[in-house]
Amino acid sequence: MANENPPLMQPLPDDDVIIVFRTERSAIRGRLVRMGPAVDTIISRHRMPDAVSEVLGQAVTLAGLFGSVLPSAGKIIFQTRTDGAVSFIVADYDAPGRLRGYARYDADKLAALAAEGDGSIADLILGDGHLAITVDQGDATDRYQGVIALEGTSLEAAATAYFEQREAVSTFVRLAVAQTYNRPRDGSLEPWHWRAGGLMMQSVQPSIDDRSEGEAETTDLPDDDAWTRVHTLAATVEHHELLDPSLSPERLLLRLFHEEGVRIERVLPLSSYCRCSRDRVFDVLRSFGAKELADMDDETGKVVVRCEFCTTAYAFELSEIDEPST
């Protein structure tokens, strides 16, 4: 990396971070995601089969890559619906840097795929369906939704097609999700933890928020040769490089783009979150009528609602819900 480029020399977090950068020589925009505890929390709480967990991890990583374009407020909802083994995925990015997600799957279809000996990510979402991306930048702006067909393709390919077909932006996306072994510490009995990583490169001009102080706005986009060169370099990234906790983001960017030079624009911390609460669930239940509530109670006579994102269960007595508002 060139010595005259000090921004890359600053220490960068190793995990749960989005690093927004651009190549110095060719002005190609890039985003690098590295996740450990954040994605492990999101995936592990659902206790799904590994193949489904990988799909969910990819969706959460994409939500982070997409969401990093937002300003200090806003939200992006990444959602798929298909007739494949994984029928529904949703991943939310809530600026700045909060992620959540869950997936629904058909156990019979998943077992059939496993019996065929083919459990790849692309096959799990194989079938008719769509990817919808909803962008909400806050109260002052209208929501925007883009939809693209999913026809037996991977989430990587679908994300690339979304930007190239819907936004007319040349895009490269590489995603990696896997379990890694960590020696148990502090009494932990679980040595395996989920990790995720992603790299996205785009041939677009830096936004006002990402432009360095004093840097003038231009109307020139990177030329085709520059995009081809950077795309070729980005495509050399291996899955294990995106996941390896011992490979720092600085070293990875140096390894990939040392011929180009890299300037760091922003560093965004990531965390898992959920918006559910007992009060919110209570307010929703109060909107139902007595008959509907009676149909929802379990064998103990309680109404139990479980959050699909964080799996927290909230139990209410029917008499508690029926009490008049104060």
Backbone torsions as a table, in degrees:
resi	resn	phi	psi	omega
1	MET	NA	141.6	-175.4
2	ALA	-63.4	142.0	-178.5
3	ASN	-68.0	-24.8	-178.2
4	GLU	-79.9	9.5	-177.9
5	ASN	-114.6	71.8	-175.2
6	PRO	-63.7	-24.5	-176.5
7	PRO	-56.1	-29.2	-179.8
8	LEU	-77.1	-16.3	-176.6
9	MET	-79.4	-13.1	179.0
10	GLN	-70.8	142.9	179.6
11	PRO	-62.1	136.8	178.7
12	LEU	-113.9	145.5	176.0
13	PRO	-60.4	145.6	-178.8
14	ASP	-82.6	-26.1	-171.4
15	ASP	-140.1	158.9	176.5
16	ASP	51.5	59.1	-174.4
17	VAL	-152.2	147.6	167.5
18	ILE	-113.1	127.8	178.7
19	ILE	-110.6	114.4	179.1
20	VAL	-94.6	126.3	-174.9
21	PHE	-146.5	173.1	169.8
22	ARG	-144.4	153.0	177.1
23	THR	-78.0	136.8	-175.8
24	GLU	-70.8	-43.9	-174.1
25	ARG	-70.5	-39.2	-171.2
26	SER	-117.0	-3.3	176.3
27	ALA	57.9	40.5	175.0
28	ILE	-92.2	131.7	179.4
29	ARG	-76.4	142.4	178.1
30	GLY	-141.2	154.6	174.8
31	ARG	-140.2	126.8	178.7
32	LEU	-116.0	127.0	178.0
33	VAL	-113.5	132.2	171.6
34	ARG	-129.7	125.5	-178.7
35	MET	-134.3	137.4	174.9
36	GLY	-124.7	-94.2	-177.4
37	PRO	-55.0	-37.1	-177.3
38	ALA	-62.3	-50.8	-178.7
39	VAL	-73.3	-31.7	177.8
40	ASP	-63.5	-40.0	177.9
41	THR	-63.7	-45.3	-178.2
42	ILE	-63.5	-44.4	-175.7
43	ILE	-76.9	-46.4	-170.5
44	SER	-64.3	-32.9	-176.7
45	ARG	-66.0	-18.9	-177.4
46	HIS	-90.7	-20.1	176.8
47	ARG	51.4	52.5	-179.8
48	MET	-98.6	166.5	174.0
49	PRO	-57.0	152.2	-174.6
50	ASP	-56.5	-42.4	-177.1
51	ALA	-62.6	-39.4	178.5
52	VAL	-69.7	-39.8	178.2
53	SER	-60.8	-37.4	177.7
54	GLU	-63.5	-42.8	178.7
55	VAL	-61.9	-45.9	179.0
56	LEU	-61.6	-42.5	177.8
57	GLY	-60.5	-39.1	177.0
58	GLN	-64.4	-42.2	-179.8
59	ALA	-63.5	-42.1	178.7
60	VAL	-64.4	-40.3	178.0
61	THR	-63.3	-42.7	176.9
62	LEU	-63.0	-39.9	178.0
63	ALA	-59.6	-38.3	176.8
64	GLY	-66.6	-44.0	178.3
65	LEU	-62.1	-45.5	179.8
66	PHE	-68.2	-42.7	-174.5
67	GLY	-68.9	-22.0	-178.0
68	SER	-67.3	-8.8	176.2
69	VAL	-81.9	-12.1	-177.3
70	LEU	-73.3	156.0	172.1
71	PRO	-73.3	-156.8	-174.9
72	SER	-70.4	-11.8	177.4
73	ALA	-135.6	160.1	178.7
74	GLY	127.2	177.5	-174.9
75	LYS	-152.0	144.5	171.6
76	ILE	-124.8	130.9	177.9
77	ILE	-112.1	120.6	-179.4
78	PHE	-106.0	120.9	-171.5
79	GLN	-142.0	134.4	174.3
80	THR	-122.3	144.9	171.0
81	ARG	-134.5	124.2	-179.8
82	THR	-142.9	172.9	173.9
83	ASP	-101.8	20.2	178.9
84	GLY	-86.7	-167.7	-178.1
85	ALA	-64.2	-36.6	173.4
86	VAL	-100.9	101.7	-170.0
87	SER	-83.0	-24.6	-174.2
88	PHE	-151.7	131.5	174.9
89	ILE	-135.1	138.0	171.7
90	VAL	-136.8	135.0	176.1
91	ALA	-138.1	129.4	-177.8
92	ASP	-111.7	140.0	168.4
93	TYR	-116.7	120.2	179.4
94	ASP	-113.4	111.7	-175.6
95	ALA	-64.6	142.3	-0.1
96	PRO	-99.5	106.4	166.3
97	GLY	90.2	17.9	179.9
98	ARG	-102.4	133.9	-173.8
99	LEU	-126.9	146.5	171.7
100	ARG	-152.5	162.6	178.8
101	GLY	-176.5	160.9	172.4
102	TYR	-156.0	167.0	-178.7
103	ALA	-140.6	152.2	172.7
104	ARG	-117.0	143.5	-177.2
105	TYR	-143.4	159.6	178.6
106	ASP	-102.0	110.7	-175.6
107	ALA	-61.6	-36.0	-179.4
108	ASP	-67.5	-44.0	178.4
109	LYS	-65.3	-37.2	179.0
110	LEU	-65.2	-42.4	178.4
111	ALA	-63.9	-37.6	179.0
112	ALA	-64.9	-40.1	176.8
113	LEU	-64.1	-41.1	179.5
114	ALA	-64.9	-38.1	179.1
115	ALA	-65.5	-30.2	178.0
116	GLU	-78.1	-8.5	179.5
117	GLY	76.9	21.6	-177.8
118	ASP	-135.7	98.5	-179.0
119	GLY	-118.1	35.7	-177.0
120	SER	-70.4	159.1	179.5
121	ILE	-58.6	-43.3	-178.4
122	ALA	-60.5	-40.1	-178.2
123	ASP	-71.0	-28.3	-179.1
124	LEU	-65.7	-28.8	178.8
125	ILE	-106.7	13.5	-179.5
126	LEU	-62.5	137.8	177.5
127	GLY	128.5	-178.3	179.7
128	ASP	-75.2	136.9	178.9
129	GLY	173.6	-167.0	-178.3
130	HIS	-153.3	159.0	171.5
131	LEU	-111.5	125.5	178.1
132	ALA	-118.4	133.9	178.5
133	ILE	-122.5	116.8	-178.8
134	THR	-107.6	127.5	-178.6
135	VAL	-113.6	122.9	178.1
136	ASP	-125.2	107.7	-176.7
137	GLN	-94.9	13.1	176.2
138	GLY	118.2	-178.6	-174.8
139	ASP	-64.7	-27.0	-174.1
140	ALA	-80.9	-7.3	-176.7
141	THR	-129.4	157.8	176.7
142	ASP	-80.5	150.6	174.1
143	ARG	-68.5	147.4	176.1
144	TYR	-126.8	136.6	176.9
145	GLN	-130.6	130.2	173.2
146	GLY	-113.7	140.4	-177.5
147	VAL	-128.8	137.7	176.6
148	ILE	-137.2	145.8	-177.3
149	ALA	-71.2	142.7	170.4
150	LEU	-108.0	116.9	-176.6
151	GLU	-132.3	73.6	177.7
152	GLY	67.7	34.8	-178.2
153	THR	-119.7	166.3	178.6
154	SER	-81.1	165.2	176.2
155	LEU	-65.9	-33.9	174.5
156	GLU	-56.2	-52.8	-177.5
157	ALA	-65.5	-37.5	179.8
158	ALA	-65.6	-40.8	178.6
159	ALA	-65.0	-41.7	178.0
160	THR	-62.0	-45.8	-179.5
161	ALA	-64.5	-35.4	179.5
162	TYR	-57.8	-51.0	-177.8
163	PHE	-69.9	-38.1	-176.2
164	GLU	-76.0	-34.7	-178.6
165	GLN	-89.4	-40.8	-176.3
166	ARG	-87.4	-35.3	-175.0
167	GLU	-110.4	-5.8	-178.9
168	ALA	55.3	44.1	180.0
169	VAL	-122.7	123.2	176.5
170	SER	-62.5	127.7	-170.4
171	THR	-140.4	142.7	171.0
172	PHE	-123.8	133.1	178.7
173	VAL	-132.8	131.3	172.7
174	ARG	-131.7	128.7	-178.3
175	LEU	-123.2	147.5	177.2
176	ALA	-144.7	130.8	177.9
177	VAL	-140.7	131.2	179.3
178	ALA	-163.9	162.5	172.3
179	GLN	-87.6	140.1	177.5
180	THR	-124.2	154.2	-177.6
181	TYR	-93.1	125.2	173.4
182	ASN	-120.8	130.3	178.2
183	ARG	-60.1	127.2	-177.8
184	PRO	-57.4	136.1	177.8
185	ARG	-135.0	161.1	174.6
186	ASP	53.7	37.4	175.8
187	GLY	81.7	1.3	-179.8
188	SER	-69.4	137.2	179.5
189	LEU	-101.6	-1.3	-175.9
190	GLU	-109.0	104.8	-178.3
191	PRO	-83.2	-16.9	-176.6
192	TRP	-99.0	131.8	-178.8
193	HIS	-137.4	146.2	-179.8
194	TRP	-79.6	141.1	173.0
195	ARG	-131.1	156.7	178.6
196	ALA	-145.9	150.6	176.1
197	GLY	-149.6	155.3	179.5
198	GLY	-155.2	148.5	176.1
199	LEU	-132.3	128.8	175.6
200	MET	-129.5	128.9	176.7
201	MET	-119.9	138.9	-178.9
202	GLN	-141.0	140.4	179.7
203	SER	-89.9	71.3	179.9
204	VAL	-133.7	159.5	178.8
205	GLN	-75.5	141.1	177.5
206	PRO	-57.3	141.8	177.1
207	SER	-74.8	169.7	178.9
208	ILE	-60.3	-39.9	-178.3
209	ASP	-65.8	-32.9	-176.0
210	ASP	-91.1	-12.2	-177.2
211	ARG	-73.0	139.8	179.9
212	SER	-64.7	152.9	-179.0
213	GLU	-59.5	128.9	179.3
214	GLY	85.7	-5.0	-179.5
215	GLU	-78.8	128.0	-175.9
216	ALA	-76.4	149.7	174.7
217	GLU	-80.6	138.0	176.2
218	THR	-125.2	166.7	177.2
219	THR	-105.1	2.7	-177.3
220	ASP	-84.8	126.9	172.4
221	LEU	-93.8	157.8	176.2
222	PRO	-56.7	142.3	-179.2
223	ASP	-78.5	172.4	-175.4
224	ASP	-62.8	-37.6	179.9
225	ASP	-64.3	-40.9	179.6
226	ALA	-64.1	-44.3	179.5
227	TRP	-63.9	-43.8	179.3
228	THR	-60.1	-42.2	-179.2
229	ARG	-64.0	-48.3	-177.8
230	VAL	-70.6	-38.4	177.1
231	HIS	-59.1	-42.4	179.7
232	THR	-62.9	-42.1	178.9
233	LEU	-66.4	-43.8	-179.0
234	ALA	-63.2	-36.1	-177.0
235	ALA	-68.5	-11.2	177.5
236	THR	-80.5	-9.7	-177.7
237	VAL	-65.4	134.6	179.2
238	GLU	-97.8	155.1	179.8
239	HIS	-59.4	-40.7	-177.3
240	HIS	-66.7	-26.3	177.4
241	GLU	-70.1	-36.1	178.1
242	LEU	-71.6	-22.1	-174.6
243	LEU	-103.1	-21.4	-171.6
244	ASP	-67.0	112.2	-179.4
245	PRO	-69.2	-17.2	179.4
246	SER	-85.4	-8.9	177.1
247	LEU	-99.0	107.6	-175.9
248	SER	-69.2	155.7	176.4
249	PRO	-56.9	-37.7	178.6
250	GLU	-60.1	-46.9	-178.2
251	ARG	-65.7	-37.8	179.9
252	LEU	-65.6	-44.3	178.8
253	LEU	-65.4	-38.4	175.3
254	LEU	-61.9	-43.5	-178.1
255	ARG	-62.4	-39.4	-175.7
256	LEU	-81.4	-41.3	-166.5
257	PHE	-127.0	31.7	-178.8
258	HIS	-64.6	-25.5	178.3
259	GLU	-76.4	-21.1	-175.8
260	GLU	-95.6	-35.3	-169.0
261	GLY	83.0	142.2	-176.2
262	VAL	-130.8	136.7	173.5
263	ARG	-117.9	122.9	178.4
264	ILE	-77.9	128.2	179.5
265	GLU	-98.6	-47.3	-179.0
266	ARG	-148.0	152.8	174.3
267	VAL	-128.1	116.7	-173.9
268	LEU	-115.0	117.0	176.0
269	PRO	-69.6	149.2	-179.6
270	LEU	-118.9	149.7	176.4
271	SER	-152.9	157.4	173.6
272	SER	-86.5	151.2	-178.8
273	TYR	-156.2	169.3	169.5
274	CYS	-150.8	145.1	-177.9
275	ARG	-93.4	-1.9	-175.6
276	CYS	-72.0	156.5	175.3
277	SER	-160.0	161.9	179.4
278	ARG	-61.8	-40.1	-179.4
279	ASP	-63.9	-40.7	-179.9
280	ARG	-65.4	-43.8	179.7
281	VAL	-64.5	-40.7	178.8
282	PHE	-59.7	-44.1	179.7
283	ASP	-61.5	-37.8	178.6
284	VAL	-67.3	-45.3	-179.1
285	LEU	-63.2	-34.7	179.2
286	ARG	-64.0	-19.3	-179.8
287	SER	-79.7	-11.8	178.9
288	PHE	-87.0	155.6	176.2
289	GLY	-80.8	169.0	-177.1
290	ALA	-59.9	-41.7	-179.0
291	LYS	-64.7	-43.3	179.3
292	GLU	-62.1	-41.2	179.3
293	LEU	-65.2	-39.7	179.8
294	ALA	-62.8	-35.1	178.4
295	ASP	-71.9	-16.5	-176.1
296	MET	-94.5	-10.6	-175.0
297	ASP	-75.5	157.1	-179.4
298	ASP	-97.9	-166.7	-175.3
299	GLU	-67.6	-17.2	178.2
300	THR	-91.3	-1.6	-178.8
301	GLY	84.7	9.0	179.6
302	LYS	-104.0	153.8	172.0
303	VAL	-97.3	119.7	-177.6
304	VAL	-114.9	125.4	178.8
305	VAL	-119.2	127.7	179.6
306	ARG	-111.9	127.5	178.3
307	CYS	-68.5	129.2	-178.9
308	GLU	-71.6	-23.6	-178.8
309	PHE	-81.7	-53.9	-174.3
310	CYS	-104.9	-3.8	178.0
311	THR	66.8	11.1	176.5
312	THR	-67.8	134.4	179.8
313	ALA	-102.3	133.2	177.6
314	TYR	-116.9	122.8	-177.9
315	ALA	-110.9	136.3	-178.7
316	PHE	-133.0	140.7	169.3
317	GLU	-76.5	144.3	178.5
318	LEU	-59.2	-39.0	-180.0
319	SER	-64.9	-31.4	178.8
320	GLU	-65.8	-42.3	-178.8
321	ILE	-71.7	-33.3	-177.2
322	ASP	-78.1	-8.9	-178.3
323	GLU	-62.8	139.7	-179.8
324	PRO	-66.3	149.8	179.4
325	SER	-67.5	146.6	178.0
326	THR	-100.1	NA	NA
